Amino acid sequence: MTLTDCCEFVTCKTCHAARSGANMESMLNKLKSTVTKVTADVTSAVMGNPVTREFEVGRHIASGGPGLCWRIYNGTKKDCVAFCTEPVFASLANVLGQWDNLPSPMPTDIKEYKLYDVETKYGLLQISEGLTFLHGGPKYTCKEWEPNLPPLCLPNPEYLAPEYILSVSCDSASDMYSLGVIMHAVFNEGKPVFQVNKHDIFKSFSRQLDQLSSISPAVLNKIPEEVREHVKMLLSITPNVRPDADQMTKIPFFDDVGAVTLQYFDSLFQRDNLQKSQFYKSLPKVLPKLPKVRIRNEMFINRVS
């Protein structure tokens, strides 16, 4: 055998070994994938859907999420009630008159429901507290608006801060603008500050920027006077003018006996026995100041029942 023959022989052996190694690696990957899938299938079959495993899924009661595409169902815990919590009655969008994807026939209690003053105040306070918590965490970035994506994959532009669309920049102050729009909608039958043309969003936002530069008093006339100026600042085109979430939790508008009572209930498990006792002793004086509504509709009665 010549030297050339030896080289060719070694090369062929090397190539064959490489191919064998590649084939072995491919087989192992396929085996790993199969085992993983089988394990997942067996686990799913044995454990089942965690929602249906832990809860009895009841009737379709409301809708929510992007474009109201989520269906909300009633549910009860299967084993026992470990603690009390308010059931979901409807999404805020449903209560404010957006009835897409609701059960048919539409529940009359949703169609006729009106938010009580204490519900409005406490709900907005909870949002502000939630934002305070979130804004204390890591910084986040925003993605550029992509008009070619389906609407359900995009946030509702009517609740987005102008800087998000026009300069692809956002921070905690952008969330505060969105809070301002929510507050406007709550006091204006679900209507946002401006209608946005989703087919020409950049032009629409440029026009909105001009209007926000000098908000007409008529835009805010349905908002309670004690919080009107705060909403106006939240809707400012200048991000650093907007109050932060922690500042919003401390405004006098939320210093309401009903809202404070509900807030205390939320933190009751953190209180010692003496504090709980003092709270319950003073509770009868507060009850007449709160609306008497059905357990299903009012979180407060559910918490004390």
C-alpha positions in Angstrom: 0.0 0.0 0.0 1.4 3.4 -1.0 1.5 6.4 1.2 -1.3 7.9 -0.8 -3.4 4.9 -0.3 -2.7 5.0 3.4 -3.8 8.7 3.6 -7.0 7.9 1.7 -7.7 5.0 4.0 -7.2 7.1 7.1 -9.2 9.9 5.7 -12.1 7.6 4.9 -12.0 6.1 8.4 -11.9 9.6 9.9 -14.9 10.8 7.8 -16.8 7.6 8.7 -16.1 8.1 12.4 -17.2 11.8 12.2 -20.4 10.8 10.4 -21.0 8.0 13.0 -20.5 10.6 15.8 -22.9 13.0 14.2 -25.4 10.2 13.7 -25.0 9.1 17.3 -25.5 12.7 18.5 -28.6 13.1 16.4 -30.0 9.8 17.7 -29.4 10.9 21.3 -31.1 14.2 20.7 -34.1 12.5 19.2 -34.2 10.1 22.2 -33.9 12.9 24.6 -36.8 14.8 22.9 -38.9 11.7 22.8 -38.3 11.0 26.5 -39.1 14.6 27.4 -42.3 14.5 25.4 -43.4 11.2 26.9 -42.6 12.4 30.4 -44.7 15.6 29.8 -47.6 13.6 28.4 -47.5 11.1 31.3 -47.3 14.0 33.8 -50.2 15.7 32.1 -52.3 12.5 32.0 -51.6 11.7 35.7 -51.7 15.3 37.1 -54.2 16.7 34.7 -54.9 20.4 34.1 -54.0 22.2 37.4 -57.0 24.5 37.0 -59.6 21.7 36.6 -57.7 19.6 39.2 -58.0 22.2 41.9 -61.2 23.9 40.9 -64.7 23.2 39.7 -65.1 25.3 36.6 -68.5 26.9 36.6 -70.4 29.1 34.1 -69.0 31.7 31.8 -69.5 35.0 33.6 -67.4 37.8 32.1 -64.6 38.7 29.6 -61.3 40.5 29.7 -57.8 40.7 28.3 -56.6 42.2 25.0 -59.7 42.9 22.9 -61.8 41.1 25.6 -60.7 37.8 24.0 -60.4 36.0 27.4 -63.4 34.3 28.8 -63.7 34.4 32.6 -65.4 31.5 34.3 -66.8 31.1 37.8 -64.8 28.6 39.9 -64.9 27.0 43.3 -62.1 25.2 45.2 -62.6 21.4 45.3 -61.2 20.5 48.7 -62.0 23.3 51.2 -62.0 27.1 51.6 -58.7 28.0 53.1 -59.3 31.7 53.1 -61.8 34.3 51.9 -61.3 36.3 48.7 -63.5 38.3 46.4 -64.9 36.4 43.4 -64.5 37.9 40.0 -67.8 39.6 39.0 -66.7 41.2 35.8 -63.7 42.9 34.2 -63.6 46.7 34.5 -64.2 46.9 30.7 -67.4 44.9 31.1 -68.7 47.2 33.8 -67.8 50.2 31.7 -69.9 49.0 28.8 -67.6 46.9 26.7 -69.6 43.6 26.3 -67.7 41.7 23.7 -67.3 37.9 24.3 -69.8 37.9 27.2 -72.1 34.9 27.8 -75.4 35.0 25.9 -77.9 36.1 27.0 -75.9 38.9 28.7 -76.2 38.9 32.5 -78.5 41.7 33.6 -76.4 42.3 36.7 -73.4 43.3 34.4 -75.5 45.3 32.0 -77.1 47.4 34.8 -74.2 47.6 37.2 -72.9 50.9 38.3 -69.7 51.4 40.3 -70.0 52.7 43.8 -67.9 55.6 44.8 -66.0 53.4 47.3 -65.3 50.8 44.6 -63.9 53.4 42.2 -61.6 54.9 44.8 -60.4 51.6 46.2 -59.9 50.1 42.8 -57.8 53.1 41.6 -55.9 53.0 44.9 -55.1 49.3 44.3 -53.7 50.1 40.8 -51.5 52.8 42.3 -50.2 50.5 45.0 -49.5 47.8 42.4 -47.6 50.3 40.2 -45.6 51.4 43.3 -44.5 47.8 43.8 -43.7 47.2 40.1 -41.7 50.4 39.7 -39.5 49.4 42.6 -38.2 46.5 40.6 -35.9 46.2 37.6 -36.1 48.7 34.8 -37.9 47.7 31.6 -37.7 48.6 28.0 -40.5 49.1 25.4 -40.7 47.5 22.0 -41.3 49.5 18.9 -44.9 49.7 17.7 -45.4 47.2 14.9 -48.6 48.1 13.0 -48.4 44.9 11.0 -49.0 42.7 14.0 -52.6 41.6 14.8 -54.4 44.0 17.1 -54.6 41.3 19.9 -50.8 41.2 20.0 -50.5 45.0 20.6 -51.5 47.1 23.6 -54.5 49.4 23.3 -53.0 52.5 21.8 -55.6 54.7 23.5 -54.0 54.0 26.8 -50.4 54.4 25.8 -48.2 57.4 26.6 -47.3 59.6 23.5 -43.6 59.0 24.0 -44.1 55.3 23.6 -45.4 55.6 20.0 -43.6 58.7 18.8 -40.1 58.1 20.2 -40.1 54.4 21.3 -39.2 55.4 24.9 -41.0 54.4 28.1 -40.4 54.2 31.8 -42.5 54.3 34.9 -43.8 57.7 34.0 -45.4 56.2 30.9 -47.4 53.9 33.2 -48.6 56.9 35.1 -50.0 58.4 31.8 -51.9 55.1 31.3 -53.3 55.4 34.9 -54.5 58.9 34.0 -56.4 57.5 31.0 -57.9 54.8 33.1 -59.1 57.4 35.7 -60.6 59.4 32.9 -62.4 56.4 31.5 -63.8 55.3 34.9 -65.5 58.7 35.3 -66.5 59.0 31.6 -68.5 55.8 31.0 -65.5 53.9 29.7 -64.3 56.5 27.2 -60.5 57.2 27.0 -59.2 60.8 26.6 -58.8 60.5 22.8 -60.0 58.2 20.1 -57.0 56.9 18.2 -57.1 56.0 14.5 -55.4 52.6 14.6 -54.8 52.7 10.8 -52.7 55.9 11.0 -51.5 55.8 14.5 -48.5 58.0 14.2 -50.5 60.9 12.7 -53.1 60.3 15.3 -50.7 60.6 18.1 -49.1 63.7 16.7 -52.5 65.3 16.7 -53.1 64.1 20.2 -49.8 65.6 21.3 -51.1 69.1 20.3 -54.4 68.5 22.2 -52.6 67.4 25.3 -50.4 70.5 25.3 -53.5 72.4 26.4 -56.2 70.1 27.7 -59.6 71.7 27.5 -61.5 71.9 30.9 -64.4 70.1 29.2 -62.2 67.0 28.9 -61.9 66.7 32.6 -65.2 68.1 33.8 -66.7 64.7 34.8 -63.7 63.9 37.0 -64.2 64.7 40.7 -62.7 68.1 41.6 -60.5 66.8 44.4 -58.6 64.6 41.9 -59.0 66.6 38.7 -55.6 68.4 38.9 -53.8 65.1 39.6 -55.4 63.5 36.5 -54.4 66.6 34.5 -50.7 66.1 35.6 -50.9 62.4 34.8 -51.9 63.3 31.2 -49.1 65.8 30.7 -47.0 65.3 27.6 -43.9 65.9 29.8 -43.1 62.7 31.7 -41.4 64.3 34.6 -44.5 66.4 35.4 -46.6 63.3 36.1 -46.8 62.2 39.7 -45.3 58.8 40.5 -47.3 55.9 41.8 -46.3 56.3 45.4 -47.3 60.0 45.3 -50.7 59.0 43.9 -51.4 56.6 46.8 -51.0 59.5 49.2 -53.4 62.1 47.6 -56.4 63.2 49.7 -58.8 61.7 47.2 -58.0 58.2 48.6 -58.3 59.3 52.2 -61.8 57.9 52.3 -63.2 55.9 55.2 -64.6 53.2 52.9 -61.4 52.8 50.8 -59.3 52.9 54.0 -61.5 50.2 55.5 -61.2 47.9 52.5 -57.4 48.5 52.4 -57.2 47.5 56.0 -59.0 44.3 55.3 -56.5 43.5 52.6 -53.7 43.7 55.2 -55.6 42.2 58.1 -53.6 39.0 58.1 -50.5 41.1 58.9 -52.0 42.6 62.0 -51.7 41.2 65.6 -54.7 40.2 67.6 -55.0 43.5 69.4 -55.0 45.5 66.2 -57.7 43.1 64.7 -59.8 43.4 67.9 -59.7 47.2 67.8 -60.5 47.2 64.1 -63.6 45.0 64.5 -64.8 47.1 67.4 -64.8 50.2 65.3 -66.3 48.4 62.2 -70.0 49.0 63.1 -69.4 52.7 62.9 -68.1 52.3 59.4 -70.6 49.9 57.9 -73.4 52.5 57.4 -71.0 54.5 55.3 -70.5 51.7 52.8 -72.9 50.6 50.1 -75.1 47.6 50.9 -74.8 45.4 47.9 -75.0 41.7 47.2 -72.2 39.4 48.2 -71.5 38.5 44.6 -71.0 42.1 43.6 -69.3 43.6 46.5 -65.9 42.5 47.7 -66.4 44.0 51.2 -69.3 41.8 52.2 -67.5 38.7 50.9 -64.5 39.5 53.1 -66.6 39.9 56.3 -69.0 37.0 55.7 
